[in-house]
Amino acid sequence: MKIGVLSFQGSFVEHLNSIKALGHTPIAVKTAEQLNQCKALILPGGETTNLRKVIPFSLKKEIMSKAKKGFPIYGTCAGAILLAEKIEDEISFLPLIEVEIQRNAYGSQLDSFEEKIEINAEGFSNKEKKFPAVFIRAPQIKKIFSKKVKVLAYCNKKPVLLRQKNILISTFHPELTNDLRIHEFFLKMISD
């Protein structure tokens, strides 16, 4: 399968490598035409202010259109911020999941941390070990507006992995680990 990764800025190379490691074809997406070759899209961590400026309107429009038809999208960290319906003190960019999110909620780069979390989702295996979640200038989910949003994992009693139908978000960076289970889980959403 061809899996797209938004590739303007941030940790897109790590996501491309994760897709390749799972035996699929990663596509570095910068245009609507490239997006249309893909079965799913990942929005990586990075800097949301910069991403808002560099994503072409035609690509943004195509992402919204495809998402409303069930196209799977996964946002990590900054990608999660872009997908939130409400962003504290900002205008939403791709409002596709009914949550409110706060940028840099844990503090600066120096406040980054890793925590082992248990993921409670059908089709996800916690048998081997808990997932090593890496939080770097991480956002935090402040409110969930709909029962359609399912919390799949918590860290310190805060939701950190959530799904609403074809949209998946995490406030941490699974691509910065060697554990591919969340990417595998996301790819299973293609056939859901």
C-alpha positions in Angstrom: 0.0 0.0 0.0 1.0 3.6 -0.6 0.8 5.6 2.7 1.3 9.4 2.6 3.2 11.4 5.1 2.9 15.2 5.1 6.5 16.2 4.3 7.1 19.9 4.7 8.6 20.0 8.2 9.0 18.1 11.4 9.5 14.4 12.0 8.2 13.2 8.6 11.4 11.2 7.7 10.9 9.0 10.8 7.3 8.3 9.8 8.4 7.5 6.2 10.9 5.1 7.6 8.2 3.5 9.9 5.9 2.9 6.9 8.8 1.4 4.9 9.8 -0.9 7.9 6.2 -2.3 7.8 6.6 -3.3 4.2 4.5 -0.5 2.6 5.4 2.3 0.2 5.8 5.7 1.9 4.9 8.8 -0.2 6.2 12.2 0.8 3.1 14.3 0.4 3.3 18.0 -0.5 0.5 18.3 -3.1 -3.1 17.1 -3.6 -2.0 15.0 -6.5 0.5 13.1 -4.3 -2.2 12.7 -1.6 -4.5 11.1 -4.2 -2.0 8.3 -4.7 -2.3 7.2 -1.0 -4.6 5.0 1.0 -4.0 7.0 4.3 -2.1 10.1 5.5 0.1 10.8 8.5 0.5 14.4 9.8 3.9 14.4 11.7 5.1 16.3 14.7 6.8 19.6 14.0 5.9 23.3 14.4 2.2 24.0 13.8 2.6 27.7 13.0 5.1 26.9 10.2 2.9 24.0 8.9 -0.1 26.2 8.6 1.9 28.6 6.4 3.4 26.0 4.1 0.5 23.6 3.4 -1.1 24.7 0.1 -4.8 25.5 0.2 -5.5 22.9 -2.5 -3.9 20.2 -0.3 -5.8 21.4 2.8 -9.0 21.3 0.8 -8.3 17.8 -0.5 -7.4 16.5 3.0 -10.7 17.8 4.4 -12.7 16.3 1.5 -11.1 12.9 1.7 -11.4 12.8 5.5 -15.1 13.4 5.3 -15.4 10.3 3.0 -13.6 8.1 5.5 -10.0 8.5 4.4 -7.7 7.5 7.5 -5.6 10.3 8.9 -3.2 10.1 11.8 -1.8 13.2 13.5 1.1 13.0 16.0 1.9 16.0 18.3 1.7 19.0 15.9 -0.4 16.9 13.6 -2.8 16.3 16.4 -3.0 20.1 16.9 -3.8 20.6 13.2 -6.6 18.1 13.4 -8.3 19.4 16.6 -11.7 21.0 16.3 -10.6 23.7 18.8 -7.1 24.9 19.7 -6.7 27.0 22.8 -6.1 30.6 21.7 -5.9 29.7 18.0 -8.2 29.1 15.0 -8.5 25.4 14.0 -6.8 24.4 10.8 -8.2 20.9 9.8 -11.1 20.5 12.4 -11.6 16.7 12.0 -11.7 15.4 15.6 -14.0 16.8 18.2 -11.5 17.8 20.9 -9.9 20.9 22.3 -6.1 20.9 22.5 -3.5 23.1 24.1 -0.1 23.5 22.5 3.1 23.0 24.6 1.0 22.1 27.6 3.9 20.3 29.4 6.4 23.1 29.0 9.6 23.6 26.9 11.9 21.2 25.1 13.7 20.7 28.5 10.4 19.3 29.9 10.3 16.5 27.4 9.8 12.9 28.8 9.1 9.3 27.9 6.4 7.3 29.6 5.3 3.7 29.2 1.6 3.6 28.4 -1.0 0.9 28.0 -3.1 1.2 24.9 -6.7 -0.1 25.1 -7.9 -0.6 21.5 -9.3 -3.6 19.7 -6.5 -5.0 17.5 -3.7 -3.5 19.6 -1.4 -5.9 21.4 0.0 -4.9 24.9 1.1 -8.4 25.6 4.8 -7.9 24.9 5.2 -4.6 26.7 3.6 -1.2 27.2 4.2 1.4 24.5 7.2 3.8 25.0 5.5 7.2 24.4 7.9 10.1 23.7 6.5 13.6 24.7 8.4 16.6 23.2 6.9 20.0 23.8 3.7 18.0 23.8 0.2 19.3 23.5 -2.6 18.2 25.9 -6.2 17.3 25.3 -8.3 19.7 27.3 -11.8 18.7 26.4 -13.6 16.0 24.4 -16.8 17.3 22.8 -18.3 14.1 21.5 -19.0 10.5 22.5 -17.7 9.6 19.0 -14.2 10.3 20.3 -12.7 7.2 21.9 -9.7 7.5 24.3 -7.4 4.6 23.5 -4.6 5.6 26.0 -3.9 7.8 29.0 -0.7 9.1 30.5 -0.9 10.4 34.0 -4.7 10.3 33.7 -4.6 12.6 30.6 -5.9 11.3 27.2 -2.9 10.9 24.8 -4.2 8.6 22.0 -7.7 9.2 20.6 -9.8 8.0 17.7 -12.9 9.4 16.1 -13.9 7.1 13.2 -11.2 7.5 10.6 -9.1 10.1 12.5 -6.4 9.1 15.0 -4.3 11.5 17.0 -1.6 11.1 19.6 0.0 13.9 21.7 3.3 11.9 21.6 5.7 10.7 18.9 5.6 7.0 18.2 7.9 7.6 15.2 10.8 8.3 17.6 10.8 4.8 18.9 11.5 1.4 17.3 8.0 0.2 18.3 5.8 0.1 15.2 2.6 -1.1 16.9 0.8 2.3 16.6 1.7 2.6 12.9 0.4 -1.0 12.4 -2.8 -0.1 14.3 -3.3 3.0 12.1 -2.8 0.9 8.9 -5.5 -1.5 10.1 -7.9 1.5 10.0 -7.7 1.5 6.2 -9.8 -1.6 6.0 -12.2 -0.7 8.9 
